[in-house]
């Protein structure tokens, strides 16, 4: 009996997908949409405009995001709801300059 439990434990550990924790607290804006799974690369942006991708912050995060998402058609932006629109527009221009023309803003369903 213990062998079966041990094998099931190993099976679930090997087949599970562990999500990385968010680098800082981000409160996405709300929308009346259904939630979708995040399979694309995710760029985190806090209320001050700091960017984070794959344990790297700042402008280096954009460079690493451009390399990592060369084959991904869409980049997800998890921006804080308190982020100013002008700051977000500047980040979108930087993304386009890095070759990432298509970005989607992640929102929380209401």
N, C-alpha and C positions, 0 to 999 in steps of 0.2 A: 504494500500500500504506500509506504513512504517513497518507494522508487517511482511510482506513478506521479505523486505530488512533486517530487524533485524534477522529473522530466517535464511536467507542465510548467513549473517555475522557470526552468531553463528555456523552454519554448517561448513563453511570454516575454522573458527578458530579451531574447534574441530577435523577436519580431516586433517589439514595441518601438515607437518613435518618440524620442525625448525632445521636447521643445526647449529651445534656449530661453532663458529669462530675459525680460526686457531690460536694456541697459539703464534706463531711468524711467520715472513715472510719466506716462503720457496719457492724457485724457482725450481720445479722439472725438471729433464733432459727431453729433447725432444725425440720423437720417431714417426715413421710412423705407428701408430696404431689407431684404433677407441677408443673413450673414453667409459668407462664402469662406471656404478654406483658403489658407494662405500658402500657395505652392511657389509663388514667385519670390524673388529676392525682396527683402523689406528694408527700407531706409527709415530709421527712427529720427524724428525731429522734435525737440522739446520747445517749450514756450519762448525761449530766448533765441531759437534758431540753430542750436547746436545739433549737428548731424552725427549719427552713429550707425555703422554697418559692420557686422562681423568682428566685433571687439576693437574697432578702429573709430576714432572720432575726428571731426573736422573735415578739411578738404581732402585729406588722405582717404576718408571714407568714400568720397565720390569716385576717386580713382579706382579703389578696390571694387566698388560696386559696378563700375563700368567694365572691369575685367571679368568679374564673376557673372555678370548678366549678359555676356556677349551673345548667348544663344536664347536668352529669355526675352520674349516680346514685350513683357510688361514688368514695370518696377512698382511695388507697392510702397506708398508713403504713409507711415503711421505718425502723423503730426499731431501735436497737442492742439486742443480746441482754442487755446489762448494765443496761438501763434498768429502774428499779424499777416494779413494777406500780401502786403508788399514784400515781407521776408520770404514767404512761400513762393511768390512770383520770381524772386531772385534765385531761389534754389532750383526752381523749374528751368530757368534759363541756363543755370550751370549744368543741370542734367542733360539738357538738349545739346549743349556744347560738348559734353562728354560722349555724345552719341546715343543717349537714352531719351528718345523723343516721346515715348509713351509711358506715362506714370498715372497710377490710380491712387486716389486718396482713400484710406481705410476709415470707415465711419462705424459708429455703434448703432445698431438697430434700436428704434424707439417704439 
